[in-house]
Amino acid sequence: MTPTTIDLAGLPEPVVRGIKQLVESLREATLGETPPPRPSLVGRFAVPGVSVPKEIIDEAQREMWANFPREFPDPDQQ
């Protein structure tokens, strides 16, 4: 990654100090470390005690897609 220079002239000194501290903390946090793995979302929104059979889901999907247009009109043709 190429270092980028940003002109902080004209900003108040406390703001410049804060930006420099933020950049340093980010630099320290990211050097040589891999981010921690994200927690899985599987089951996060499940409602306890409710189970929907696969057949019902498949049927609902077939009904939803039954009237979906397979071909779209060409926008150039009026």
N, C-alpha and C positions, 0 to 999 in steps of 0.2 A: 504494500500500500504506500502510495506517495504522500509524504507530509504536505499539508496544506497550510498556507499562511493566511491569517485573517487579520485585517487592520482593526485594532481596538481603539485607535486614537479617537478622542472625543467622548469616549464613554467615561462615566464617573469611576474613580479608583476602586470603590468597593465592588462595582460590577465586574471590573477587569480582574480583581482578585478572585471573585467567585467563579468566573469563567475559567481562570487558570487552575483553580482547585478542582473544578469539575473535570477538566481535561486530564489532569494528573491522576485523579482517582479512577477515571475510565481506563487510562493507559495501564495503571497498576492492576486493575481487575481483569483486563483482557490479555495481558502478555502471557503466552504459554499455557493458558488455561482453556479447557473446553467447557462450554456451558453445561449446567446440570441437565439431566434428561427431564423432559416435561412429563407430568403425570398423565396417565391414560384417561381418556374421556369415556371409555367403554363403560356403560351402565350408569353414567353420571346422572342421566335424566330418566332413569327407569322408575316406574311407579311400583313400589313393593306390592306383591300379591297380584299384579295384573300381567297376564301373558296373552299375547295375540298369536294365534296359530299362523304358520307360514301360508297356508292355503287362503286365509282371509286377506292377508297382505297382498298375495299374488292377484287375487280377484279384484281388489281395489285398484291395483296398478293397471290391470287390463282395462277396467272401466274408465280410468282417468285418461289413458292413452288412446282409447277407441276412436275418439273424434278429433284427435290431434292431426293437423294437416301434415301429410307426408312430403308434399311439394309446396314450396312457397312461390307466389307469383313473382315474375321478374319485375323489379321496380321501374325498368325502362319502358315496359309495355303498359300503355294506359288503356 
